[in-house]
């Protein structure tokens, strides 16, 4: 799906950028051009950053105590 219509940036591109280390909207702006024109995409682009931060801070522990 297109997240940034102005620069034709997709959710897949944003996810790849976040997986490669982008950790802020400034990183996404520099790498992909997200938010450089009208700015309507910044909330949605930011949600990908938030989701990545949440998923990286969660560790699942099994009943035996081993982390997965």
PQR file with spaces between the fields and no chain letter, atoms N, CA, C, O and H, PARSE charges and radii, in Angstrom:
ATOM       1  N    UNK     1       0.838   -1.157    0.000 -0.4000 1.5000
ATOM       2  CA   UNK     1       0.000    0.000    0.000 -0.0000 2.0000
ATOM       3  C    UNK     1       0.896    1.237    0.000  0.5500 1.7000
ATOM       4  O    UNK     1       1.974    1.242    0.594 -0.5500 1.4000
ATOM       5  N    UNK     2       0.435    2.266   -0.668 -0.4000 1.5000
ATOM       6  CA   UNK     2       1.181    3.521   -0.669 -0.0000 2.0000
ATOM       7  C    UNK     2       0.928    4.272    0.633  0.5500 1.7000
ATOM       8  O    UNK     2      -0.218    4.468    1.037 -0.5500 1.4000
ATOM       9  H    UNK     2      -0.441    2.262   -1.150  0.4000 1.0000
ATOM      10  N    UNK     3       1.984    4.678    1.267 -0.4000 1.5000
ATOM      11  CA   UNK     3       1.904    5.477    2.487 -0.0000 2.0000
ATOM      12  C    UNK     3       2.108    6.943    2.131  0.5500 1.7000
ATOM      13  O    UNK     3       1.381    7.814    2.608 -0.5500 1.4000
ATOM      14  H    UNK     3       2.915    4.519    0.938  0.4000 1.0000
ATOM      15  N    UNK     4       3.090    7.205    1.299 -0.4000 1.5000
ATOM      16  CA   UNK     4       3.382    8.565    0.844 -0.0000 2.0000
ATOM      17  C    UNK     4       3.068    8.645   -0.646  0.5500 1.7000
ATOM      18  O    UNK     4       3.820    8.147   -1.484 -0.5500 1.4000
ATOM      19  H    UNK     4       3.680    6.498    0.911  0.4000 1.0000
ATOM      20  N    UNK     5       1.954    9.274   -0.953 -0.4000 1.5000
ATOM      21  CA   UNK     5       1.528    9.409   -2.346 -0.0000 2.0000
ATOM      22  C    UNK     5       2.444   10.362   -3.103  0.5500 1.7000
ATOM      23  O    UNK     5       2.770   10.124   -4.266 -0.5500 1.4000
ATOM      24  H    UNK     5       1.343    9.679   -0.272  0.4000 1.0000
ATOM      25  N    UNK     6       2.856   11.431   -2.450 -0.4000 1.5000
ATOM      26  CA   UNK     6       3.691   12.442   -3.111 -0.0000 2.0000
ATOM      27  C    UNK     6       4.986   11.857   -3.668  0.5500 1.7000
ATOM      28  O    UNK     6       5.429   12.234   -4.753 -0.5500 1.4000
ATOM      29  H    UNK     6       2.592   11.625   -1.505  0.4000 1.0000
ATOM      30  N    UNK     7       5.590   10.930   -2.919 -0.4000 1.5000
ATOM      31  CA   UNK     7       6.870   10.347   -3.332 -0.0000 2.0000
ATOM      32  C    UNK     7       6.781    8.861   -3.656  0.5500 1.7000
ATOM      33  O    UNK     7       7.802    8.188   -3.799 -0.5500 1.4000
ATOM      34  H    UNK     7       5.231   10.624   -2.038  0.4000 1.0000
ATOM      35  N    UNK     8       5.554    8.352   -3.771 -0.4000 1.5000
ATOM      36  CA   UNK     8       5.305    6.952   -4.143 -0.0000 2.0000
ATOM      37  C    UNK     8       6.070    5.969   -3.250  0.5500 1.7000
ATOM      38  O    UNK     8       6.728    5.051   -3.738 -0.5500 1.4000
ATOM      39  H    UNK     8       4.725    8.899   -3.655  0.4000 1.0000
ATOM      40  N    UNK     9       5.969    6.182   -1.925 -0.4000 1.5000
ATOM      41  CA   UNK     9       6.643    5.323   -0.961 -0.0000 2.0000
ATOM      42  C    UNK     9       5.624    4.348   -0.388  0.5500 1.7000
ATOM      43  O    UNK     9       4.554    4.746    0.072 -0.5500 1.4000
ATOM      44  H    UNK     9       5.435    6.928   -1.528  0.4000 1.0000
ATOM      45  N    UNK    10       5.969    3.072   -0.422 -0.4000 1.5000
ATOM      46  CA   UNK    10       5.054    2.039    0.054 -0.0000 2.0000
ATOM      47  C    UNK    10       5.368    1.612    1.487  0.5500 1.7000
ATOM      48  O    UNK    10       6.435    1.909    2.024 -0.5500 1.4000
ATOM      49  H    UNK    10       6.838    2.748   -0.796  0.4000 1.0000
ATOM      50  N    UNK    11       4.412    0.912    2.089 -0.4000 1.5000
ATOM      51  CA   UNK    11       4.625    0.377    3.433 -0.0000 2.0000
ATOM      52  C    UNK    11       5.774   -0.628    3.430  0.5500 1.7000
ATOM      53  O    UNK    11       6.518   -0.728    4.406 -0.5500 1.4000
ATOM      54  H    UNK    11       3.545    0.671    1.653  0.4000 1.0000
ATOM      55  N    UNK    12       5.915   -1.360    2.351 -0.4000 1.5000
ATOM      56  CA   UNK    12       7.006   -2.337    2.239 -0.0000 2.0000
ATOM      57  C    UNK    12       8.366   -1.638    2.297  0.5500 1.7000
ATOM      58  O    UNK    12       9.281   -2.114    2.968 -0.5500 1.4000
ATOM      59  H    UNK    12       5.311   -1.279    1.558  0.4000 1.0000
ATOM      60  N    UNK    13       8.497   -0.522    1.604 -0.4000 1.5000
ATOM      61  CA   UNK    13       9.750    0.234    1.619 -0.0000 2.0000
ATOM      62  C    UNK    13      10.051    0.770    3.019  0.5500 1.7000
ATOM      63  O    UNK    13      11.198    0.752    3.466 -0.5500 1.4000
ATOM      64  H    UNK    13       7.753   -0.135    1.059  0.4000 1.0000
ATOM      65  N    UNK    14       9.017    1.245    3.702 -0.4000 1.5000
ATOM      66  CA   UNK    14       9.207    1.763    5.057 -0.0000 2.0000
ATOM      67  C    UNK    14       9.623    0.635    5.994  0.5500 1.7000
ATOM      68  O    UNK    14      10.539    0.804    6.799 -0.5500 1.4000
ATOM      69  H    UNK    14       8.085    1.260    3.339  0.4000 1.0000
ATOM      70  N    UNK    15       8.955   -0.516    5.896 -0.4000 1.5000
ATOM      71  CA   UNK    15       9.316   -1.655    6.745 -0.0000 2.0000
ATOM      72  C    UNK    15      10.753   -2.093    6.497  0.5500 1.7000
ATOM      73  O    UNK    15      11.476   -2.412    7.441 -0.5500 1.4000
ATOM      74  H    UNK    15       8.211   -0.653    5.242  0.4000 1.0000
ATOM      75  N    UNK    16      11.171   -2.112    5.245 -0.4000 1.5000
ATOM      76  CA   UNK    16      12.558   -2.469    4.924 -0.0000 2.0000
ATOM      77  C    UNK    16      13.534   -1.466    5.523  0.5500 1.7000
ATOM      78  O    UNK    16      14.578   -1.849    6.052 -0.5500 1.4000
ATOM      79  H    UNK    16      10.584   -1.853    4.478  0.4000 1.0000
ATOM      80  N    UNK    17      13.200   -0.197    5.443 -0.4000 1.5000
ATOM      81  CA   UNK    17      14.065    0.846    5.972 -0.0000 2.0000
ATOM      82  C    UNK    17      14.180    0.739    7.491  0.5500 1.7000
ATOM      83  O    UNK    17      15.266    0.894    8.051 -0.5500 1.4000
ATOM      84  H    UNK    17      12.352    0.114    5.013  0.4000 1.0000
ATOM      85  N    UNK    18      13.061    0.475    8.149 -0.4000 1.5000
ATOM      86  CA   UNK    18      13.064    0.309    9.604 -0.0000 2.0000
ATOM      87  C    UNK    18      13.871   -0.926    9.986  0.5500 1.7000
ATOM      88  O    UNK    18      14.641   -0.893   10.946 -0.5500 1.4000
ATOM      89  H    UNK    18      12.179    0.348    7.695  0.4000 1.0000
ATOM      90  N    UNK    19      13.699   -2.003    9.247 -0.4000 1.5000
ATOM      91  CA   UNK    19      14.457   -3.233    9.520 -0.0000 2.0000
ATOM      92  C    UNK    19      15.957   -3.016    9.323  0.5500 1.7000
ATOM      93  O    UNK    19      16.775   -3.670    9.971 -0.5500 1.4000
ATOM      94  H    UNK    19      13.073   -2.029    8.467  0.4000 1.0000
ATOM      95  N    UNK    20      16.311   -2.098    8.431 -0.4000 1.5000
ATOM      96  CA   UNK    20      17.723   -1.807    8.161 -0.0000 2.0000
ATOM      97  C    UNK    20      18.306   -0.774    9.135  0.5500 1.7000
ATOM      98  O    UNK    20      19.485   -0.431    9.045 -0.5500 1.4000
ATOM      99  H    UNK    20      15.647   -1.566    7.906  0.4000 1.0000
ATOM     100  N    UNK    21      17.473   -0.278   10.071 -0.4000 1.5000
ATOM     101  CA   UNK    21      18.011    0.606   11.090 -0.0000 2.0000
ATOM     102  C    UNK    21      17.401    1.984   11.212  0.5500 1.7000
ATOM     103  O    UNK    21      17.763    2.729   12.123 -0.5500 1.4000
ATOM     104  H    UNK    21      16.516   -0.557   10.144  0.4000 1.0000
ATOM     105  N    UNK    22      16.484    2.351   10.323 -0.4000 1.5000
ATOM     106  CA   UNK    22      15.838    3.654   10.462 -0.0000 2.0000
ATOM     107  C    UNK    22      15.080    3.680   11.783  0.5500 1.7000
ATOM     108  O    UNK    22      14.322    2.758   12.086 -0.5500 1.4000
ATOM     109  H    UNK    22      16.190    1.746    9.583  0.4000 1.0000
ATOM     110  N    UNK    23      15.283    4.731   12.566 -0.4000 1.5000
ATOM     111  CA   UNK    23      14.652    4.772   13.887 -0.0000 2.0000
ATOM     112  C    UNK    23      13.903    6.080   14.152  0.5500 1.7000
ATOM     113  O    UNK    23      13.429    6.309   15.265 -0.5500 1.4000
ATOM     114  H    UNK    23      15.898    5.480   12.320  0.4000 1.0000
ATOM     115  N    UNK    24      13.796    6.925   13.148 -0.4000 1.5000
ATOM     116  CA   UNK    24      13.084    8.190   13.323 -0.0000 2.0000
ATOM     117  C    UNK    24      12.456    8.624   12.003  0.5500 1.7000
ATOM     118  O    UNK    24      12.796    8.115   10.935 -0.5500 1.4000
ATOM     119  H    UNK    24      14.180    6.739   12.244  0.4000 1.0000
ATOM     120  N    UNK    25      11.536    9.571   12.103 -0.4000 1.5000
ATOM     121  CA   UNK    25      10.950   10.122   10.879 -0.0000 2.0000
ATOM     122  C    UNK    25      12.003   10.836   10.046  0.5500 1.7000
ATOM     123  O    UNK    25      11.914   10.863    8.818 -0.5500 1.4000
ATOM     124  H    UNK    25      11.259    9.984   12.970  0.4000 1.0000
ATOM     125  N    UNK    26      12.987   11.405   10.698 -0.4000 1.5000
ATOM     126  CA   UNK    26      14.077   12.051    9.966 -0.0000 2.0000
ATOM     127  C    UNK    26      14.827   11.026    9.128  0.5500 1.7000
ATOM     128  O    UNK    26      15.184   11.302    7.982 -0.5500 1.4000
ATOM     129  H    UNK    26      13.059   11.383   11.695  0.4000 1.0000
ATOM     130  N    UNK    27      15.069    9.844    9.691 -0.4000 1.5000
ATOM     131  CA   UNK    27      15.718    8.772    8.921 -0.0000 2.0000
ATOM     132  C    UNK    27      14.885    8.401    7.705  0.5500 1.7000
ATOM     133  O    UNK    27      15.413    8.274    6.600 -0.5500 1.4000
ATOM     134  H    UNK    27      14.779    9.620   10.622  0.4000 1.0000
ATOM     135  N    UNK    28      13.576    8.227    7.905 -0.4000 1.5000
ATOM     136  CA   UNK    28      12.696    7.859    6.786 -0.0000 2.0000
ATOM     137  C    UNK    28      12.630    8.982    5.753  0.5500 1.7000
ATOM     138  O    UNK    28      12.579    8.727    4.550 -0.5500 1.4000
ATOM     139  H    UNK    28      13.147    8.330    8.802  0.4000 1.0000
ATOM     140  N    UNK    29      12.630   10.207    6.225 -0.4000 1.5000
ATOM     141  CA   UNK    29      12.612   11.362    5.316 -0.0000 2.0000
ATOM     142  C    UNK    29      13.885   11.390    4.480  0.5500 1.7000
ATOM     143  O    UNK    29      13.835   11.600    3.268 -0.5500 1.4000
ATOM     144  H    UNK    29      12.671   10.414    7.202  0.4000 1.0000
ATOM     145  N    UNK    30      15.031   11.177    5.134 -0.4000 1.5000
ATOM     146  CA   UNK    30      16.314   11.195    4.422 -0.0000 2.0000
ATOM     147  C    UNK    30      16.448   10.039    3.443  0.5500 1.7000
ATOM     148  O    UNK    30      16.959   10.212    2.337 -0.5500 1.4000
ATOM     149  H    UNK    30      15.072   11.006    6.118  0.4000 1.0000
ATOM     150  N    UNK    31      15.991    8.863    3.850 -0.4000 1.5000
ATOM     151  CA   UNK    31      16.163    7.672    3.020 -0.0000 2.0000
ATOM     152  C    UNK    31      15.112    7.529    1.929  0.5500 1.7000
ATOM     153  O    UNK    31      15.421    7.096    0.819 -0.5500 1.4000
ATOM     154  H    UNK    31      15.576    8.722    4.749  0.4000 1.0000
ATOM     155  N    UNK    32      13.863    7.895    2.243 -0.4000 1.5000
ATOM     156  CA   UNK    32      12.770    7.611    1.309 -0.0000 2.0000
ATOM     157  C    UNK    32      12.005    8.840    0.830  0.5500 1.7000
ATOM     158  O    UNK    32      11.254    8.757   -0.142 -0.5500 1.4000
ATOM     159  H    UNK    32      13.612    8.246    3.145  0.4000 1.0000
ATOM     160  N    UNK    33      12.182    9.966    1.489 -0.4000 1.5000
ATOM     161  CA   UNK    33      11.437   11.163    1.118 -0.0000 2.0000
ATOM     162  C    UNK    33      10.083   11.264    1.782  0.5500 1.7000
ATOM     163  O    UNK    33       9.267   12.098    1.391 -0.5500 1.4000
ATOM     164  H    UNK    33      12.792   10.034    2.278  0.4000 1.0000
ATOM     165  N    UNK    34       9.824   10.430    2.783 -0.4000 1.5000
ATOM     166  CA   UNK    34       8.543   10.452    3.487 -0.0000 2.0000
ATOM     167  C    UNK    34       8.376   11.787    4.208  0.5500 1.7000
ATOM     168  O    UNK    34       9.254   12.208    4.961 -0.5500 1.4000
ATOM     169  H    UNK    34      10.488    9.752    3.100  0.4000 1.0000
ATOM     170  N    UNK    35       7.251   12.444    3.976 -0.4000 1.5000
ATOM     171  CA   UNK    35       6.950   13.696    4.666 -0.0000 2.0000
ATOM     172  C    UNK    35       7.617   14.926    4.095  0.5500 1.7000
ATOM     173  O    UNK    35       7.540   15.994    4.702 -0.5500 1.4000
ATOM     174  H    UNK    35       6.537   12.102    3.365  0.4000 1.0000
ATOM     175  N    UNK    36       8.266   14.819    2.959 -0.4000 1.5000
ATOM     176  CA   UNK    36       8.947   15.973    2.375 -0.0000 2.0000
ATOM     177  C    UNK    36       8.022   16.938    1.651  0.5500 1.7000
ATOM     178  O    UNK    36       8.394   18.089    1.423 -0.5500 1.4000
ATOM     179  H    UNK    36       8.329   13.951    2.466  0.4000 1.0000
ATOM     180  N    UNK    37       6.834   16.495    1.287 -0.4000 1.5000
ATOM     181  CA   UNK    37       5.927   17.383    0.534 -0.0000 2.0000
ATOM     182  C    UNK    37       4.784   17.868    1.414  0.5500 1.7000
ATOM     183  O    UNK    37       4.927   18.873    2.111 -0.5500 1.4000
ATOM     184  H    UNK    37       6.532   15.560    1.472  0.4000 1.0000
ATOM     185  N    UNK    38       3.669   17.179    1.391 -0.4000 1.5000
ATOM     186  CA   UNK    38       2.487   17.660    2.116 -0.0000 2.0000
ATOM     187  C    UNK    38       2.475   17.248    3.584  0.5500 1.7000
ATOM     188  O    UNK    38       1.825   17.906    4.397 -0.5500 1.4000
ATOM     189  H    UNK    38       3.553   16.363    0.825  0.4000 1.0000
ATOM     190  N    UNK    39       3.175   16.182    3.941 -0.4000 1.5000
ATOM     191  CA   UNK    39       3.247   15.746    5.333 -0.0000 2.0000
ATOM     192  C    UNK    39       2.103   14.876    5.812  0.5500 1.7000
ATOM     193  O    UNK    39       2.087   14.468    6.973 -0.5500 1.4000
ATOM     194  H    UNK    39       3.703   15.648    3.281  0.4000 1.0000
ATOM     195  N    UNK    40       1.149   14.583    4.951 -0.4000 1.5000
ATOM     196  CA   UNK    40      -0.004   13.774    5.362 -0.0000 2.0000
ATOM     197  C    UNK    40       0.372   12.345    5.756  0.5500 1.7000
ATOM     198  O    UNK    40      -0.396   11.675    6.446 -0.5500 1.4000
ATOM     199  H    UNK    40       1.161   14.914    4.007  0.4000 1.0000
ATOM     200  N    UNK    41       1.513   11.883    5.338 -0.4000 1.5000
ATOM     201  CA   UNK    41       1.922   10.500    5.578 -0.0000 2.0000
ATOM     202  C    UNK    41       2.709   10.300    6.872  0.5500 1.7000
ATOM     203  O    UNK    41       2.993    9.161    7.245 -0.5500 1.4000
ATOM     204  H    UNK    41       2.138   12.427    4.778  0.4000 1.0000
ATOM     205  N    UNK    42       3.059   11.368    7.552 -0.4000 1.5000
ATOM     206  CA   UNK    42       3.982   11.230    8.676 -0.0000 2.0000
ATOM     207  C    UNK    42       3.400   10.435    9.842  0.5500 1.7000
ATOM     208  O    UNK    42       4.133    9.703   10.507 -0.5500 1.4000
ATOM     209  H    UNK    42       2.828   12.293    7.249  0.4000 1.0000
ATOM     210  N    UNK    43       2.108   10.560   10.103 -0.4000 1.5000
ATOM     211  CA   UNK    43       1.506    9.782   11.192 -0.0000 2.0000
ATOM     212  C    UNK    43       1.571    8.290   10.913  0.5500 1.7000
ATOM     213  O    UNK    43       1.947    7.504   11.783 -0.5500 1.4000
ATOM     214  H    UNK    43       1.512   11.155    9.563  0.4000 1.0000
ATOM     215  N    UNK    44       1.207    7.905    9.705 -0.4000 1.5000
ATOM     216  CA   UNK    44       1.240    6.481    9.354 -0.0000 2.0000
ATOM     217  C    UNK    44       2.671    5.968    9.304  0.5500 1.7000
ATOM     218  O    UNK    44       2.947    4.868    9.782 -0.5500 1.4000
ATOM     219  H    UNK    44       0.901    8.543    8.998  0.4000 1.0000
ATOM     220  N    UNK    45       3.578    6.741    8.739 -0.4000 1.5000
ATOM     221  CA   UNK    45       4.981    6.328    8.699 -0.0000 2.0000
ATOM     222  C    UNK    45       5.523    6.176   10.119  0.5500 1.7000
ATOM     223  O    UNK    45       6.275    5.243   10.402 -0.5500 1.4000
ATOM     224  H    UNK    45       3.354    7.635    8.351  0.4000 1.0000
ATOM     225  N    UNK    46       5.148    7.077   10.998 -0.4000 1.5000
ATOM     226  CA   UNK    46       5.566    6.997   12.392 -0.0000 2.0000
ATOM     227  C    UNK    46       5.027    5.774   13.097  0.5500 1.7000
ATOM     228  O    UNK    46       5.660    5.253   14.015 -0.5500 1.4000
ATOM     229  H    UNK    46       4.537    7.834   10.769  0.4000 1.0000
ATOM     230  N    UNK    47       3.865    5.313   12.679 -0.4000 1.5000
ATOM     231  CA   UNK    47       3.297    4.116   13.311 -0.0000 2.0000
ATOM     232  C    UNK    47       4.143    2.878   13.018  0.5500 1.7000
ATOM     233  O    UNK    47       4.181    1.956   13.832 -0.5500 1.4000
ATOM     234  H    UNK    47       3.351    5.737   11.933  0.4000 1.0000
ATOM     235  N    UNK    48       4.818    2.842   11.877 -0.4000 1.5000
ATOM     236  CA   UNK    48       5.723    1.732   11.580 -0.0000 2.0000
ATOM     237  C    UNK    48       6.930    1.762   12.509  0.5500 1.7000
ATOM     238  O    UNK    48       7.414    0.716   12.942 -0.5500 1.4000
ATOM     239  H    UNK    48       4.787    3.592   11.216  0.4000 1.0000
ATOM     240  N    UNK    49       7.411    2.956   12.813 -0.4000 1.5000
ATOM     241  CA   UNK    49       8.528    3.105   13.753 -0.0000 2.0000
ATOM     242  C    UNK    49       8.096    2.677   15.151  0.5500 1.7000
ATOM     243  O    UNK    49       8.841    1.984   15.843 -0.5500 1.4000
ATOM     244  H    UNK    49       7.018    3.806   12.462  0.4000 1.0000
ATOM     245  N    UNK    50       6.904    3.081   15.570 -0.4000 1.5000
ATOM     246  CA   UNK    50       6.395    2.717   16.892 -0.0000 2.0000
ATOM     247  C    UNK    50       6.203    1.217   17.018  0.5500 1.7000
ATOM     248  O    UNK    50       6.551    0.622   18.039 -0.5500 1.4000
ATOM     249  H    UNK    50       6.299    3.644   15.007  0.4000 1.0000
ATOM     250  N    UNK    51       5.648    0.604   15.976 -0.4000 1.5000
ATOM     251  CA   UNK    51       5.428   -0.841   16.003 -0.0000 2.0000
ATOM     252  C    UNK    51       6.752   -1.587   16.099  0.5500 1.7000
ATOM     253  O    UNK    51       6.852   -2.587   16.810 -0.5500 1.4000
ATOM     254  H    UNK    51       5.366    1.087   15.147  0.4000 1.0000
ATOM     255  N    UNK    52       7.758   -1.112   15.393 -0.4000 1.5000
ATOM     256  CA   UNK    52       9.069   -1.764   15.436 -0.0000 2.0000
ATOM     257  C    UNK    52       9.693   -1.611   16.816  0.5500 1.7000
ATOM     258  O    UNK    52      10.333   -2.538   17.312 -0.5500 1.4000
ATOM     259  H    UNK    52       7.676   -0.300   14.816  0.4000 1.0000
ATOM     260  N    UNK    53       9.513   -0.456   17.437 -0.4000 1.5000
ATOM     261  CA   UNK    53      10.068   -0.231   18.776 -0.0000 2.0000
ATOM     262  C    UNK    53       9.398   -1.132   19.800  0.5500 1.7000
ATOM     263  O    UNK    53      10.061   -1.677   20.682 -0.5500 1.4000
ATOM     264  H    UNK    53       8.992    0.296   17.034  0.4000 1.0000
ATOM     265  N    UNK    54       8.091   -1.288   19.685 -0.4000 1.5000
ATOM     266  CA   UNK    54       7.354   -2.144   20.616 -0.0000 2.0000
ATOM     267  C    UNK    54       7.756   -3.600   20.426  0.5500 1.7000
ATOM     268  O    UNK    54       7.997   -4.312   21.400 -0.5500 1.4000
ATOM     269  H    UNK    54       7.552   -0.846   18.969  0.4000 1.0000
ATOM     270  N    UNK    55       7.828   -4.042   19.177 -0.4000 1.5000
ATOM     271  CA   UNK    55       8.144   -5.457   18.933 -0.0000 2.0000
ATOM     272  C    UNK    55       9.575   -5.794   19.328  0.5500 1.7000
ATOM     273  O    UNK    55       9.852   -6.933   19.704 -0.5500 1.4000
ATOM     274  H    UNK    55       7.633   -3.463   18.386  0.4000 1.0000
ATOM     275  N    UNK    56      10.487   -4.837   19.251 -0.4000 1.5000
ATOM     276  CA   UNK    56      11.865   -5.127   19.622 -0.0000 2.0000
ATOM     277  C    UNK    56      12.064   -5.105   21.135  0.5500 1.7000
ATOM     278  O    UNK    56      13.062   -5.630   21.628 -0.5500 1.4000
ATOM     279  H    UNK    56      10.263   -3.912   18.945  0.4000 1.0000
ATOM     280  N    UNK    57      11.140   -4.511   21.876 -0.4000 1.5000
ATOM     281  CA   UNK    57      11.285   -4.443   23.330 -0.0000 2.0000
ATOM     282  C    UNK    57      10.528   -5.550   24.051  0.5500 1.7000
ATOM     283  O    UNK    57      10.622   -5.663   25.273 -0.5500 1.4000
ATOM     284  H    UNK    57      10.329   -4.084   21.475  0.4000 1.0000
ATOM     285  N    UNK    58       9.786   -6.362   23.322 -0.4000 1.5000
ATOM     286  CA   UNK    58       9.028   -7.444   23.933 -0.0000 2.0000
ATOM     287  C    UNK    58       9.833   -8.735   23.843  0.5500 1.7000
ATOM     288  O    UNK    58      10.297   -9.112   22.766 -0.5500 1.4000
ATOM     289  H    UNK    58       9.710   -6.270   22.329  0.4000 1.0000
ATOM     290  N    UNK    59       9.992   -9.398   24.959 -0.4000 1.5000
ATOM     291  CA   UNK    59      10.590  -10.724   24.927 -0.0000 2.0000
ATOM     292  C    UNK    59       9.580  -11.696   25.512  0.5500 1.7000
ATOM     293  O    UNK    59       8.963  -11.423   26.541 -0.5500 1.4000
ATOM     294  H    UNK    59       9.615   -9.092   25.833  0.4000 1.0000
ATOM     295  N    UNK    60       9.421  -12.808   24.860 -0.4000 1.5000
ATOM     296  CA   UNK    60       8.463  -13.811   25.286 -0.0000 2.0000
ATOM     297  C    UNK    60       9.213  -14.868   26.069  0.5500 1.7000
ATOM     298  O    UNK    60      10.223  -15.399   25.608 -0.5500 1.4000
ATOM     299  H    UNK    60       9.922  -13.030   24.024  0.4000 1.0000
ATOM     300  N    UNK    61       8.716  -15.169   27.253 -0.4000 1.5000
ATOM     301  CA   UNK    61       9.354  -16.174   28.092 -0.0000 2.0000
ATOM     302  C    UNK    61       8.436  -17.380   28.196  0.5500 1.7000
ATOM     303  O    UNK    61       7.251  -17.253   28.502 -0.5500 1.4000
ATOM     304  H    UNK    61       7.895  -14.738   27.628  0.4000 1.0000
ATOM     305  N    UNK    62       8.997  -18.542   27.939 -0.4000 1.5000
ATOM     306  CA   UNK    62       8.219  -19.767   28.041 -0.0000 2.0000
ATOM     307  C    UNK    62       8.101  -20.171   29.504  0.5500 1.7000
ATOM     308  O    UNK    62       8.832  -19.639   30.340 -0.5500 1.4000
ATOM     309  H    UNK    62       9.960  -18.646   27.691  0.4000 1.0000
ATOM     310  N    UNK    63       7.214  -21.085   29.835 -0.4000 1.5000
ATOM     311  CA   UNK    63       7.074  -21.525   31.222 -0.0000 2.0000
ATOM     312  C    UNK    63       8.379  -22.109   31.803  0.5500 1.7000
ATOM     313  O    UNK    63       8.550  -22.125   33.022 -0.5500 1.4000
ATOM     314  H    UNK    63       6.621  -21.517   29.156  0.4000 1.0000
ATOM     315  N    UNK    64       9.279  -22.578   30.961 -0.4000 1.5000
ATOM     316  CA   UNK    64      10.531  -23.159   31.420 -0.0000 2.0000
ATOM     317  C    UNK    64      11.583  -22.084   31.675  0.5500 1.7000
ATOM     318  O    UNK    64      12.671  -22.392   32.161 -0.5500 1.4000
ATOM     319  H    UNK    64       9.139  -22.565   29.971  0.4000 1.0000
ATOM     320  N    UNK    65      11.275  -20.821   31.352 -0.4000 1.5000
ATOM     321  CA   UNK    65      12.206  -19.740   31.611 -0.0000 2.0000
ATOM     322  C    UNK    65      13.110  -19.388   30.455  0.5500 1.7000
ATOM     323  O    UNK    65      13.910  -18.460   30.576 -0.5500 1.4000
ATOM     324  H    UNK    65      10.391  -20.570   30.957  0.4000 1.0000
ATOM     325  N    UNK    66      13.021  -20.086   29.340 -0.4000 1.5000
ATOM     326  CA   UNK    66      13.866  -19.785   28.175 -0.0000 2.0000
ATOM     327  C    UNK    66      13.206  -18.700   27.356  0.5500 1.7000
ATOM     328  O    UNK    66      12.001  -18.756   27.108 -0.5500 1.4000
ATOM     329  H    UNK    66      12.372  -20.840   29.241  0.4000 1.0000
ATOM     330  N    UNK    67      13.975  -17.711   26.932 -0.4000 1.5000
ATOM     331  CA   UNK    67      13.428  -16.637   26.090 -0.0000 2.0000
ATOM     332  C    UNK    67      13.357  -17.096   24.649  0.5500 1.7000
ATOM     333  O    UNK    67      14.213  -17.839   24.168 -0.5500 1.4000
ATOM     334  H    UNK    67      14.954  -17.664   27.133  0.4000 1.0000
ATOM     335  N    UNK    68      12.314  -16.636   23.970 -0.4000 1.5000
ATOM     336  CA   UNK    68      12.121  -16.945   22.540 -0.0000 2.0000
ATOM     337  C    UNK    68      12.112  -15.687   21.757  0.5500 1.7000
ATOM     338  O    UNK    68      11.962  -15.721   20.535 -0.5500 1.4000
ATOM     339  H    UNK    68      11.619  -16.033   24.361  0.4000 1.0000
